Amino acid sequence: MNFNKVIIAGNVTKDPDSRTLPSGQPVVSFGVATNRRYTDQGGNKHESVEFHNVVAFGKWADVCSRYLTKGSPVLVE
């Protein structure tokens, strides 16, 4: 058995896009940006941004579409 788990903490990059599957199940998709700041061995400071696409189904789709907006902080597990 394999198991993968991801935790993303960042800010929503655009307002969630809500839709409904043919089965009637709600679906929402949105992007999350995470920032990384670090100093290398030479003492140079760096900053990088990674973008993640998130899709939520069912009850969580309703919660995301109701409460998330562009710029909102969010933790996705």
C-alpha positions in Angstrom: 0.0 0.0 0.0 1.3 3.5 -0.9 0.5 6.7 0.9 1.2 10.3 -0.1 0.2 13.4 1.8 0.8 17.0 0.9 0.2 20.1 3.0 0.2 23.5 1.1 0.1 26.8 3.0 -0.1 29.9 0.9 -2.4 32.5 -0.7 -5.1 32.0 -3.3 -4.0 33.3 -6.7 -7.5 33.8 -8.3 -11.1 33.5 -7.2 -12.3 29.9 -7.1 -13.9 28.6 -10.3 -17.1 26.7 -9.4 -18.9 24.1 -11.6 -21.0 21.0 -11.3 -20.3 17.6 -12.6 -23.0 15.8 -14.7 -23.7 13.7 -11.6 -24.6 16.8 -9.7 -21.5 16.9 -7.5 -20.0 20.4 -7.0 -16.4 21.0 -8.0 -14.2 24.0 -7.4 -10.7 24.7 -8.6 -8.3 27.5 -7.6 -4.6 28.2 -7.5 -2.3 28.6 -4.4 1.0 30.4 -4.4 3.7 29.5 -1.8 6.8 31.6 -1.1 10.2 30.3 -0.1 12.9 32.6 1.3 16.4 31.3 2.0 20.1 32.3 2.3 22.6 30.2 0.4 26.1 29.3 1.7 27.6 32.4 0.2 25.2 34.7 2.2 23.1 35.6 -0.8 19.3 35.9 -0.1 16.9 34.3 -2.5 13.1 34.2 -2.9 11.1 31.9 -5.1 7.4 31.3 -5.7 5.7 28.0 -6.6 2.2 27.8 -7.9 -0.2 24.8 -7.1 -3.5 23.9 -8.7 -6.1 22.7 -6.2 -9.4 20.9 -7.0 -12.0 20.2 -4.3 -15.2 18.1 -4.6 -18.5 17.9 -2.7 -18.8 19.6 0.7 -15.3 21.1 0.5 -16.1 22.6 -2.9 -19.0 24.5 -1.4 -16.9 25.7 1.6 -14.0 26.9 -0.8 -16.4 28.7 -3.1 -18.1 30.4 -0.2 -15.1 31.6 1.8 -12.0 31.8 -0.5 -11.2 34.8 -2.6 -8.1 36.0 -4.4 -5.4 36.8 -1.8 -6.9 34.8 1.0 -4.5 32.7 3.1 -5.3 29.0 2.9 -4.0 25.7 4.2 -4.8 22.7 2.0 -4.2 19.1 3.2 
